[in-house]
Amino acid sequence: MAKLSLGSTFSIPLSRHTRATVTARHVTTTAPTKITMPDHHPSLEVIGGARDRFLQALHTALRLPYNPFPLIAWNCHVETIFAAFFRSVPDVRLRRECLRVKDGGSVALDWVSGDQRRLSPDASILILLPGLTGGSQDSYVRHMLNKAKSKGWRVVVFNSRGCGGSPVTTPQFYSASFLGDTCEVVEHIGARYPDANLYAVGWSLGANILVRYLGQESHTCPLSGAVSLCNPFNLVIADEDFHKGFNNVYDKALARSLCKIFKKHALLFEDMEGEFNIPLAANAKSVRDFDEGITRVSFGFKSVDEYYSSSSSCDSIKHVNRPLLCIQAANDPIAPSRGIPWEDIRKKERTRTVEEWSKPHKGEMKYNVDGAAQGCPGEVGIGGIMRDDEGNIKIVFSKAIGVDDASAAEVRAIREAFLTFTASKWVATHSLIIESDSKNAVKWTNNPSEAPWRLRKWILHIERLKKEVRKWDIKHIYRETNQLADSLAKGVGDVVCICIEDADGSPLEGIPQFVYAQPRGSFLLQPPGARGRLRGNISPESIKDLISQIVLPCHNPIQGWLKTLYMMGCKENPNCMLIVTPKGGHLGWVAGAEAPLGAPWTDSVVMDFLEHLERGASKTTGFSCDLEAVRHSSEGLHHMECSRFFIFIPWLYHGRS
């Protein structure tokens, strides 16, 4: 606060002939009163480890109370039914693309007509995943499509098999458990527009599938961000509530929709072997009946409960490594709030240990590799760790490779494993097993003819390197057993340290099996007997002093460092944010200025979030291994002067491209 008081009067010259009289005013100040604006209205519950990252971008939408339309807000069922039957349906011209997937099935992609002429190839792309039996004809989908279109986004609706008029060409419907179609659709769209960032929005069961996809692909996911709306999360709990009271109305309505789709294509299921119950599915009185007759049998589940449990997305949240906004209604009758994975959205603890990794057989070396991309495309890192049949670490690498996408990172990580192995002494005596958690990278490196053309350079190099190995095998593993390689792929920086156990030559005293190199500087050290030439005159003592600044000497420094890096984890989930509205029903959200017949209240929130991501204000970092935290750990690296730790083996690359 400032106060003014009059002082003395005096004259000042303005020019050679003009003077002005000025009265001084003394200014005294007091400490300003800080007015704290709430980051969101108390009527909204906002949690999640990504809350601080994204809340400011949503301030405009969330600072106001959630005010549902008064005539319908008294009951969640009224909200749900009103939105389904009375919400306006925007008129948007669409063009359909039928995509044939690998198993012979078909899905329909509905694009906004004319966007190929109106938008540039690098325009942001939004993929919409409707709910059960939903499609591009639904009002909530049309409103979201219209909103994104008005912002200059390229929008496409993913109509699953049989939904939205999509043809069914094989005896298989889509399900909550099957992610193959989602993977192929995202890959197809990304290949068509390689310069565009991809985002996705899912509703209800489509949201459940989207979150499961994000969790499965984790840090290799080509999406740059996603939004989940009215996600049931736990399908077992949702099924329990589906049979209670008025919820039976929704159950029967969805069952009728499923039966209608099924009867159009019932001939495909004739003479099918197995436990299919065609009459039960054709006359299903509930969604559970249909799943019992068709869905759980098609996908190999012993019971409907097993199918629901395996298909729930509540367990996928902790694996999501892309920005994810979840919006739920507290009174949702179809996606009950008790199914929300509250703790996994708040926190993301790393609790698994390295013992889950399985050792190779005698005479084999196992190389676990991974790639990580901070965007699509974005800054890319690759990492890998090779161990023998006793679990001893032999080679570790972690390096930044510039800007690329996740698929290229995974393939180049496999290439790096072949490079380092063929340059080592073990190539003459051992077979090589490479494990990656990317199904596509494993498929492409095993079957080069299926690889995308843009990756041919790396694939062909891998093919040449395979000829130098006695026996090799490239396998897919799940991310849970590949966390060390994951951490190494994300922990890239500028300091380079060679770590190789049992290298040719005597190990340095006190620092078992460690050597150090600085390829950007004036010297390069390599163990005797390694390929290439030794350059520079560096004494073991100076190297040992240098290493002691990076690694705290112990019985096995690299093992201790990896364990610390792996177990450090994140106290909060850095990628997820949840908004819970007090009302809204299921896909209702009839509130705000456009209520009751206009766009859902959520549309503005969704676009604010996605545009914030697209502006690049917040990059996807996933599980960060910032060694500032490790520096203060008793097991970690001490006395470090670098912000990131970068492990690499430059002497293995002499004479190689």
Protein Blocks (a to p, Z undefined) as FASTA:
>chain_A
ZZddddddddddfbfkbccddddddddddddddddddfbdfkbccedjklmmmmmmmmmm
mmpccdddfklmmpmklmmmmmmmmgccddddddddddddfkopacdddddehklmmpcf
klccddddddehiafkbmklmmmmmmmmmnopacdddddehiahiacfbdcdddfklmkl
mmmmmmmmmmmmmmbccddddehjlmmmmmmmmmmnmmmlmbfbdcdehiakiamlmmmm
mmgcjllmmmmmmmmmmmmmmmmmmmmmgoiacjddfklmmmccbfklmmmmmmmmmnop
abfklmmmmmpcklmmmmpccdcdddddfklcklcfklpcfklmmpccdfbdfklpccdd
ehiacdddddddebjddddddddddddfkopafbdcdddebjadfklmmmmmmmmmmmmm
mmmmklmmpccddddfbfklmmmmmmmmlpcfklmmmmmmmmmmmmmpfbdcdddddfkl
mmmmmmmmmmgcfbdcdddehiacjddehiahiacddfklmbdcddehiacjdedjddfk
lmmmmmmmmmccdfblmlmmmmmmmmnopfbdfkbccdddfbhijoklpgcjkbcklccf
klmmmmmmmmmmmnopaccekjaddfklmmmpmklcehiabfbdcdddfklmgoiZZ
